[in-house]
Amino acid sequence: MSDSTANTRPLLVVLLASAALVTLVVHLSVVPQQYPEDVFTTGLALVFGWLTYTLAFYAVGRIGSQPDELPSMRFADVGIALFLVSVLLAAALDGFGFTPGVILEAYVLPALGIYVGLALFGWSIGRRTEAINEIVR
């Protein structure tokens, strides 16, 4: 491990911890207080929570990888596809009248797909970034 890699590891750990903390605060505090009274604010909080969740997995991908070569972006593609299909499935459920207020259990599968997709995307981008930084060094 080079000297510059040793200097960035603590910063990545701080990024991981802060992104995880913000994600938890948003998902456990802000969203339940706003839902379903203010759908716009809830949507903004979810998008912000998704962004910090993805950022946390980006940091995990950076911290946990020691790539010898440039990794494939296949996992990022799968993550984006899973995220988009899950959002569309949730929108279709809502469009057919199965709102979360009526049947919350129907949204478990789309929610899992959204979070797994975001985790795959963030982790893959983190691995790729770490490999590019190693190549540049």
Residue frames relative to the residue before (quaternion, step in Angstrom):
aa qw qx qy qz dx dy dz
M 1.0000 0.0000 0.0000 0.0000 0.00 0.00 0.00
S 0.3855 -0.7370 0.5103 0.2186 3.51 -0.81 1.03
D 0.6912 -0.4918 0.3418 0.4044 3.54 -1.32 0.28
S 0.6687 0.4922 -0.3135 0.4609 3.60 0.95 -0.79
T 0.6056 0.5358 -0.3545 0.4696 3.60 1.13 -0.57
A 0.6496 0.5114 -0.3166 0.4650 3.57 0.98 -0.80
N 0.6567 0.5121 -0.3125 0.4570 3.59 1.08 -0.65
T 0.7042 0.4661 -0.2775 0.4580 3.61 1.04 -0.68
R 0.5377 0.6513 -0.4117 0.3422 3.64 1.09 -0.47
P 0.6695 0.4727 -0.3371 0.4634 3.67 0.80 -0.76
L 0.6298 0.5267 -0.3365 0.4611 3.59 1.04 -0.69
L 0.6471 0.5067 -0.3188 0.4721 3.59 1.03 -0.73
V 0.6290 0.5170 -0.3343 0.4746 3.59 1.05 -0.71
V 0.6396 0.5012 -0.3212 0.4864 3.60 1.01 -0.75
L 0.6275 0.5250 -0.3293 0.4713 3.60 1.01 -0.78
L 0.6560 0.5127 -0.3023 0.4642 3.57 0.93 -0.90
A 0.6886 0.4824 -0.2862 0.4594 3.58 0.81 -0.97
S 0.6939 0.4652 -0.2967 0.4627 3.59 0.86 -0.87
A 0.6444 0.5050 -0.3317 0.4687 3.62 0.97 -0.73
A 0.6472 0.5056 -0.3203 0.4721 3.59 0.99 -0.78
L 0.6566 0.5119 -0.3102 0.4589 3.59 0.96 -0.83
V 0.6642 0.4856 -0.3071 0.4782 3.60 0.90 -0.88
T 0.6247 0.5352 -0.3363 0.4585 3.60 1.00 -0.76
L 0.6702 0.4921 -0.3012 0.4669 3.57 0.89 -0.88
V 0.6519 0.5109 -0.3212 0.4592 3.59 0.91 -0.86
V 0.6707 0.4966 -0.3077 0.4570 3.58 0.87 -0.91
H 0.7437 0.4323 -0.2392 0.4504 3.58 0.79 -1.00
L 0.7499 0.3936 -0.2276 0.4805 3.60 1.02 -0.64
S 0.7679 0.3459 -0.1872 0.5056 3.59 1.15 -0.47
V 0.7618 0.4097 -0.2290 0.4466 3.58 0.55 -1.15
V 0.6939 0.4908 -0.2954 0.4363 3.61 0.75 -1.02
P 0.6933 0.4631 -0.3217 0.4488 3.67 0.74 -0.83
Q 0.6363 0.5255 -0.3422 0.4494 3.62 1.07 -0.57
Q 0.7297 0.4413 -0.2384 0.4646 3.60 1.01 -0.77
Y 0.6753 0.5100 -0.2995 0.4405 3.59 1.01 -0.78
P 0.6856 -0.2712 -0.6755 0.0115 1.77 -1.75 1.79
E 0.3421 0.7811 -0.4747 0.2182 3.62 1.23 0.13
D 0.8114 0.0973 -0.0212 0.5759 3.58 0.76 -0.98
V 0.2382 -0.8221 0.5042 0.1146 3.55 0.04 1.33
F 0.6334 0.5406 -0.3424 0.4351 3.62 0.98 -0.76
T 0.6803 0.4729 -0.2856 0.4817 3.59 0.87 -0.94
T 0.6231 0.5284 -0.3359 0.4688 3.57 1.04 -0.74
G 0.6537 0.5159 -0.3096 0.4590 3.58 0.98 -0.84
L 0.6501 0.5033 -0.3137 0.4750 3.57 0.97 -0.81
A 0.6524 0.5085 -0.3136 0.4663 3.58 0.98 -0.84
L 0.6455 0.5111 -0.3266 0.4641 3.60 0.98 -0.77
V 0.6546 0.4991 -0.3229 0.4671 3.59 0.89 -0.85
F 0.6470 0.4977 -0.3166 0.4832 3.61 0.97 -0.80
G 0.6461 0.5101 -0.3105 0.4753 3.59 1.01 -0.79
W 0.6448 0.5092 -0.3207 0.4712 3.58 1.00 -0.77
L 0.6367 0.5304 -0.3253 0.4555 3.58 1.02 -0.80
T 0.6959 0.4494 -0.2864 0.4813 3.60 0.85 -0.89
Y 0.5911 0.5548 -0.3574 0.4638 3.61 1.12 -0.62
T 0.6647 0.4880 -0.2943 0.4832 3.58 0.94 -0.92
L 0.6350 0.5335 -0.3160 0.4608 3.57 1.04 -0.79
A 0.6197 0.5314 -0.3395 0.4673 3.59 1.04 -0.71
F 0.6966 0.4424 -0.2830 0.4888 3.62 0.92 -0.80
Y 0.5410 0.5726 -0.3968 0.4711 3.58 1.21 -0.39
A 0.6691 0.4875 -0.2953 0.4770 3.59 0.91 -0.93
V 0.6207 0.5265 -0.3422 0.4695 3.61 1.01 -0.75
G 0.6595 0.5094 -0.3059 0.4604 3.58 0.96 -0.85
R 0.6606 0.4949 -0.3038 0.4758 3.58 1.04 -0.73
I 0.6917 0.4856 -0.2814 0.4545 3.57 0.91 -0.94
G 0.7824 0.4104 -0.1844 0.4306 3.55 0.84 -1.00
S 0.6734 0.5037 -0.3207 0.4358 3.60 1.13 0.08
Q 0.0638 -0.7399 0.6689 0.0313 3.48 -1.23 0.73
P 0.0068 -0.8670 0.4982 0.0067 3.61 0.61 1.09
D 0.3511 -0.7151 0.5670 0.2095 3.53 -1.12 0.79
E 0.7835 0.0950 -0.0413 0.6128 3.53 1.19 -0.63
L 0.6745 -0.4827 0.3615 0.4259 3.54 -1.29 0.17
P 0.3334 -0.7709 0.5035 0.2026 3.62 -0.55 1.12
S 0.5750 -0.5802 0.4599 0.3483 3.52 -1.27 0.54
M 0.3935 -0.7105 0.5360 0.2302 3.54 -1.20 0.58
R 0.2795 0.7986 -0.4928 0.2032 3.58 1.24 0.37
F 0.6596 0.5068 -0.3156 0.4567 3.60 0.96 -0.82
A 0.6185 0.5247 -0.3445 0.4728 3.60 1.09 -0.64
D 0.6393 0.5199 -0.3188 0.4685 3.57 1.01 -0.81
V 0.6531 0.4959 -0.3057 0.4839 3.58 0.96 -0.88
G 0.6475 0.5313 -0.3146 0.4466 3.59 0.99 -0.82
I 0.6641 0.4867 -0.3042 0.4790 3.57 0.92 -0.88
A 0.6538 0.5111 -0.3150 0.4606 3.58 0.93 -0.87
L 0.6615 0.5025 -0.3063 0.4649 3.58 0.91 -0.88
F 0.6311 0.5302 -0.3222 0.4656 3.58 1.00 -0.82
L 0.7059 0.4737 -0.2740 0.4497 3.58 0.77 -1.04
V 0.6508 0.5008 -0.3185 0.4736 3.61 0.94 -0.84
S 0.6610 0.5105 -0.3097 0.4546 3.59 0.96 -0.79
V 0.6422 0.4988 -0.3233 0.4841 3.60 1.01 -0.77
L 0.6572 0.5006 -0.3114 0.4696 3.58 0.98 -0.80
L 0.6312 0.5225 -0.3300 0.4688 3.59 1.03 -0.73
A 0.6494 0.5003 -0.3131 0.4795 3.59 0.98 -0.81
A 0.6505 0.5028 -0.3150 0.4741 3.59 1.00 -0.77
A 0.6394 0.5144 -0.3251 0.4700 3.59 1.04 -0.75
L 0.6226 0.5293 -0.3419 0.4641 3.58 0.99 -0.77
D 0.6662 0.4920 -0.2943 0.4770 3.55 0.95 -0.88
G 0.6560 0.5269 -0.3019 0.4482 3.56 1.02 -0.80
F 0.6969 0.4457 -0.2635 0.4962 3.58 1.12 -0.64
G 0.6353 -0.5827 0.3144 0.3973 3.57 1.26 0.19
F 0.5583 0.5777 -0.4029 0.4385 3.57 1.27 0.09
T 0.0091 -0.8295 0.5573 -0.0354 3.57 0.45 1.21
P 0.6411 -0.5285 0.3736 0.4125 3.60 -1.16 0.39
G 0.6137 0.5545 -0.3494 0.4403 3.60 1.12 -0.53
V 0.6828 0.4736 -0.2755 0.4833 3.56 1.15 -0.65
I 0.7991 -0.0786 0.1024 0.5871 3.59 0.75 -1.05
L 0.2185 -0.8244 0.5153 0.0842 3.54 0.03 1.34
E 0.6088 0.5996 -0.3482 0.3855 3.60 1.05 -0.74
A 0.5882 0.5917 -0.3682 0.4103 3.59 1.14 -0.55
Y 0.6891 0.4964 -0.2709 0.4530 3.58 1.18 -0.49
V 0.4284 0.7106 -0.4686 0.3031 3.60 1.23 0.04
L 0.6865 0.4860 -0.2940 0.4539 3.60 0.81 -0.94
P 0.6705 0.4646 -0.3272 0.4770 3.65 0.82 -0.77
A 0.6333 0.5299 -0.3392 0.4506 3.61 1.00 -0.73
L 0.6452 0.5018 -0.3210 0.4783 3.59 0.95 -0.83
G 0.6517 0.5217 -0.3134 0.4527 3.57 0.96 -0.83
I 0.6318 0.5317 -0.3274 0.4593 3.56 1.00 -0.81
Y 0.7346 0.4357 -0.2532 0.4543 3.58 0.76 -1.01
V 0.6314 0.4987 -0.3428 0.4849 3.61 1.03 -0.64
G 0.6443 0.5275 -0.3197 0.4522 3.59 0.99 -0.81
L 0.6666 0.4874 -0.3002 0.4775 3.57 0.95 -0.85
A 0.6355 0.5235 -0.3292 0.4622 3.60 1.02 -0.77
L 0.6591 0.4984 -0.3128 0.4683 3.60 0.91 -0.86
F 0.6560 0.5143 -0.3136 0.4547 3.57 0.94 -0.86
G 0.6913 0.4814 -0.2847 0.4575 3.61 0.80 -0.98
W 0.6579 0.5135 -0.3046 0.4591 3.56 0.94 -0.92
S 0.6732 0.5051 -0.2970 0.4512 3.58 0.91 -0.91
I 0.6500 0.4968 -0.3150 0.4812 3.59 0.98 -0.82
G 0.6323 0.5355 -0.3251 0.4557 3.60 1.03 -0.76
R 0.6499 0.5037 -0.3098 0.4775 3.58 0.95 -0.87
R 0.6640 0.5090 -0.3010 0.4577 3.55 0.93 -0.91
T 0.6440 0.5181 -0.3173 0.4649 3.58 0.96 -0.85
E 0.6509 0.5080 -0.3183 0.4657 3.60 0.94 -0.86
A 0.6492 0.5075 -0.3204 0.4673 3.61 0.98 -0.80
I 0.6505 0.5030 -0.3209 0.4700 3.61 0.94 -0.82
N 0.6503 0.5054 -0.3230 0.4661 3.60 0.97 -0.79
E 0.6389 0.5108 -0.3317 0.4700 3.60 1.02 -0.69
I 0.6439 0.5172 -0.3199 0.4642 3.58 1.00 -0.78
V 0.6638 0.5079 -0.3037 0.4573 3.58 0.95 -0.87
R 0.6360 0.5129 -0.3417 0.4644 3.59 1.02 -0.74
